[in-house]
Amino acid sequence: MTLKAVPKATPNRRLCPHTRLLLRYAVASRLLILTLIIIWRSLLSPYDTSASINPQCLSSSNSSNPPPAALFPRVGSAIERSIVWDGVYFARVAECGYEYEQTFAFLPLLPLCASLLSNTVFAPLVPVIGYRAVLGLSGYVLNNIAFVFAALYLYRLSVVVLKDNEVALRASVLFCFNPASIFYSSIYSESLYAFLSFGGLYHFMNGAYNYSTFWLALSSCARSNGVLNAGYICFHAMLQVYEAFFSKKRAYGSGLLKIFSS
């Protein structure tokens, strides 16, 4: 049994019809989910009230210098109130680092990316809506973009595995509208993990093992179960060792057979 690399497709600047259709489905699904989130949050009071718990960071630099007032505090407050459940911890780690031992359960890739966006691309918005609101906005933008790319990589991976473009498209569309889809548009690590896992497996199936190892290693920085993705690399390495060992053994056996036959 050998793991054959799938021939790489010729570069084409134009997207295929299925990819364009899936891209529209993925973007439409995110817009639908975000619209539903806004509607339900405006109609119903949230069950989780942890969004209002936002004490100052323990570091002396942040606690001694209170942040200046935002120009549009109501907009910033609306974004901050949407940071609930695990998003509270991700935003806290992005803002203050790992202060308490319970925050170690939330791996650093999402907080690091959100903090990077907040201090670069969205830095001009900090005086407008406040730093914590910008962190939340960065998390939302990052996860929704990552979800779109995850859907595209799932389609490409499915084409390689299933050898059927139509079935791959249906599977990817179902992924876009799956019942747990809200987690991919919230400040959770599922979108980054799916993007890196699907991308890593796609490169793995195409024989780009260095890229695959890098992508799958990054997925373990998003979620702890990402370490299980190392099984693909380990299996491939053991398969190579197995084939190399038995090929040498067969070559040695054939050599001895020629010697005794002569």
N, C-alpha and C positions, 0 to 999 in steps of 0.2 A: 504493500500500500504506500503510495507516494503522494505527497501534496503538491499538485501541479499548479504552477502560477498561471493565472488567467492572462491572456494577452491584453496588453494595454490598448485602450482605444486611441484612435488617431485624434490629435487635438483639433477641436472645432470650437470656434468662438461663439457660434450660435447654439443656443440651448435646444434640445430636442423637444418635440411637442409634449411628451409626457412630463419632462422636467419643468417646462413652462406651466403646464396645468397643475402639477404638484406644488409649484411655487405659489400659485394663486390660492390653492386650497390651504396651504400652510399659513399664508399671511391672513387669509379670511378667517381661519380658525382662531388665530391670535386676537384679531379685532373683535370677533364674536365673544371670546372668553373675557377680554378686558371690558367690553361693553356690559356684559352680564354682571361682572364684578362691581362695576360702578353703579348699575341699577339696583342690585340687591343691597349694596352697602348704604345706598341713599334711602332705601325703603325700610330696612331692618337694622336693628342695633346688633353689633357684632357679639358673638358668644364669648370670644376671647378678649379680655380687657388688658392684656399685657402691653398693648401699643403705647399706653399712657405712661408706662414705667420707663423713665429715661433719665436716670441720675447722671451726674457728671462723672467723667472718667476718673479713675483712681490716680492717674499720673498727675504730678504737680503742675506741669505746664498747662494742661487742659483745665484743671480745676481752679487755678488761680486767675485765669483770664477767661471770663464768661464771653460767649460768642455774641457779636453785635446783633441787633434786631434786624430781621429780614424786612425787605420792602413789601412783600406780599405774604404776611404770616398765615393768612387763611389758606392759601394754596399749599404752603409748606406743611401746615397742620393737617390738611386733608391727606397728603401723601404719607405723612408720618403715622396717621391713624390706620392706614392700610397695611402697615408693617406689623404683622401679627404672627403668632405661633413661632415656628422656627426662624422666620424672617427677623424676629427681634434679636435673636442671637447672632445671626449672620451680620446684621447691621451693626450690632454692638462690637463684634470682633473687627469689622472693617473700620469702625471709628476709634476704638480704644485698645484693640489688641486682645490677647487672651489674658483676662484679668482673674477669672475664676476657673476652677477645675472643671466645672460642668460645661464650659464653653469649648473644651478640647474635643468634644464630640462633633463639633462643626468644623470640618476641614478647611484649610486656608485658601483654596483656589478661588472660590466665589467671593469671599471678602476682599482678597487681594485684587481681583479684577475690578470689583466695584469701587474700591478705594482708588485704584489707578485711574479709572474713568472720572471719578469725582474730582480728582486733583489735576486733570488734564482737559479732557473734552468738555465736561460739564462744570469746570471751575468757575466760569463767568456767572453761573446760576446760584452760586453759594450766597452772595449778598442779596439775591432776590428772594429765595425761598428757604434759605438756611442749609447748613452742611448736612444734617441728618436727613432732611428731605431729598437732598441731592444724592446721598448714598442710596436711599430707597429708589429714586428715579433711575440711577445707574444700574441697580439690580434688576429692575423691571425691563429696561432696554436690553441689557446684556442677555438675560434669560430668554426673552422673546426672540431675539436675533439668533441665539444659539439653537433654539427649538427649530427655526426655519432651516438652518443648516443641518440639524440632526435629521429632519425629515428627508432632505435631499440625499444625505449620505445613506439613510436607510433604503431609499429607492435604489441607489447605485449598488449597494451591497446585496439587495434582494435580486437584482438583475443578475448578478454574478452567481448567486447561490441557486436561485430558482430557474434561471434560464428562460424566464417568461416576463416580458415587459408589462403585460396587462396585469398579471397577478402581483407583480412588484408594485405597480401603481396602486392597486386596490389595498394592499397591505400598508402602504405609506399613507394613503388617505385615511384609513382606519386609525392609524397612529395619530394623525392630526386631530381626529375627533373622538379619541378614546375617553372613557368616563373619568379618568384621572388627569385629564388635560389641564385642569386648573393649576395643578402643581408646577406645570412647565411654564406658566405665565406669572407665577408668584416668585417671591424671593426665596426659592429653594434651589438645591443643587442638582435637581433632576435633569434640567435642560443641558447644562454643561456636561454632565456625566453621559447622557445619551449621545450628545454631539461627539465627544471624544471617543466613546466606545464604538459607535457605528463607524466613525472615521478610521479608527485604528483597525477594526476588523476588515474594512474595505481595503485598506493598504496591505493588510496581512494576506488577504485572498489574492491580491495582485502581485505578491512576491516582494513588496517593498518593506522588508522586515525591520529595517532601521527606523523608518517613519512610523511603522506600526508600533514598535516598542516604545517610541517616544510618546505617541498619542495615548496608548493604553496606560503608560506610567502616569501621564497627566490626569487620566481619569481617576486614578487612585488618590489624587490630591483633591478631587471634588467629592467623592464618596468613599467610605471605607471599604465597601464591597468591590471597589475597583481593583483591589489586589487579586481578586479571582480571575481577572483578565490575564494575569501572568500565566494561567494554565495554557492558553493558546501558544504562547512563546515557548513554554517548557515542553509542551507536547511536540512542537515542531523540532526543538533541539534534540529531544530523545529520539525522534524518528530519524533524524540525520545521523545520530550516533549508531542507531540500530542498522541502518542501511550501510553505513561505512564499515561497521564491524563484519557484517555478513558478506559484503562484497569482497573484503580482504580474505575472509575465510574461504569463500568460494574460489578466489584466485589462488590461494595457497593449496587448496584441495586439487584443483585442476593441474597445478604445477607438479604436485606429487604424483598424480595419475600419469602424467606424461613421462616422468622419470621412471616409474616402475614399468610402464608399458614399453619403453625403449629398452 
